[in-house]
Amino acid sequence: METSQKLSKIESEPYSDRPLISVVTCFLNVEEFLEESIKSVIAQKYKNWELLLVDDGSTDKSTEIAKSFSSQYPNILYHEHKGHLNHGLSESRILALEHAKGEIISFLDGDDIWTPDFLLEAVKEKQENSVPVYCEATKYWFSWKFPDREDAVSQVGTEGNRTYSPPELIYRLYPLATGSSPAICSILVDKYTLEKHGGFNAAFKGMYEDQVLLTKLYLNENIYISTVCNNIYRQRHDSLVYTARSRGTYLKDRKFFLDWFEEYVQSIKNTDKKLKKMLNHALFPFRYPKVYYLKEVFPGKVQRKLKKLFR
């Protein structure tokens, strides 16, 4: 059966024959983008979904926008933390999962969007390959702000259109390897799988929330990587990554994550020697900064100065 025929078959099936998907959208002061994000979910060809809008203490019109959609659509549900307080992205996702009724969970942050085919094609690929986790390529969206800058489709940093067994992806992708990790808006994961591995970690409040989840999945589950791209990741200069780098907190955040990673590996009694070697390599600059400087940083500086002298 051709792909278009398969999609048409799924699209025409009654809701009861398709799994309910809980779409988790956490947001904080994104009044400029939230409506577009919500409308991209409403426009999905796959119709058996619920959208959980979790307000992480917004002080702009985001709250009003979310409540307006929730009042109009019975499958769009508004949630917030007690007292309308800000608790961070991880706790907001944890709150959403407590209320999620879907068999499958997906994530769409309040400034990103999906094409109408995202859920339909992702469910098809996930079901055909009988995996608990599906990921795909992501379009990095620059042109929304800079019309002259070309958008770029980023494939997950390994061979696509195949299933990976644990812990293959940990050897290939960030945060320990150099391959691009999947964006959170490109993922479908069974709710049971999230619950089994503990999902998100409330200790992460600004960076590495996604990597905590992905690390658990890489180490424990079969994952299908697709080259399809139906999700669009808006690039902003005030995003968490850009902010961490500009404030100089990125390395501190990375060390916090790597320390957690080491503890997690020990907690699941993983004794993989290659993983241990990669993790030790990643931790080396933080554990032995002077040695790292002398071995890795200083020689490079000397080499660059010599090149300038003998030009």
C-alpha positions, 0 to 999 in steps of 0.5 A: 500500500502506498504511503498516501493510501495508508495515511488516507486509511488512518484518516478515515478510521473512526476515532475509537479505532485510533489511540488518543494522543495527549498534546502537552503545550507548556507556555510562559509569556508567549502571547505573540506565538501561542495562538499560532501554536494552538491552531496548528494542533487544531489543524491536524488531520489526525483528530483524536487528540486532547491539548493540555495547555499548562500556564507556567505563570504567564504575566502577558496575554498568554493566559487569556489566549489559552483560556479562550481556546479552552472555553471553545474546544472541549478537548483543549484543557487549561491548567496552571500551578497553584497561585499562578506561580512559575515552576519551570518547564519540567514541573509544568510537563509533570503537571500535564502528564498527571492530567493526560488521558492519552495512550500516546504523549506528544510535546509542542512548546507554545512558540513552535508549530506542526504541519497538519500531517504531523500526528497522522504520519507520526502515528502511522510510522510508530504503529508500523514499526511497533515502537514505544518512541518515535522521533523525526527530523525538525525544521529550524525556523529562522524566516519568521523573524528574518525573512532573508535567512533560509530555514534549515531541516535538521535530521536526527544525527544518525541514519534515519528510517530505522529502529534503534535498540538501547543504548545505540543512540547514546553512542551517536547523539548529543549529549555525549556524542556529536549527532543532533538530538531530536527536538521535543516537538518531533517526538511521540512516546507511549504514556506507559513508557514515560511513567515507567522511566519517571518522565521529567525531573523537577530539579531541571528548571532552565536547561536539559529538561529534554535531555533528561527524558531522551537519555532515559529513552536512549538507555531503555527503549527501542526508538524509531528515527524517521527522516520525515519532517512535519514539525517546525522549531521557532528559533528565538534569541531569548530561548533557553539555550541562547539565554544560558549561553549569553548569561554564561550559565551553560557550562554550569547547567551541563555539569549539573546534567552530567552529574545527574546522568552519572547517578542515573546510570548507576541507579539503573545498574548499567555497566556498559563500558563504552557508555562509562568511557564516554561519560567520563570523557564528558565529565573530565573538563569539570572534574579536572579543569587544570589538567583539561586546560593543559592537555586540550585548551593550551596547546590549541592556543599556542598553535594559533599564535604560532600560525599568526607569527609565521604567516 
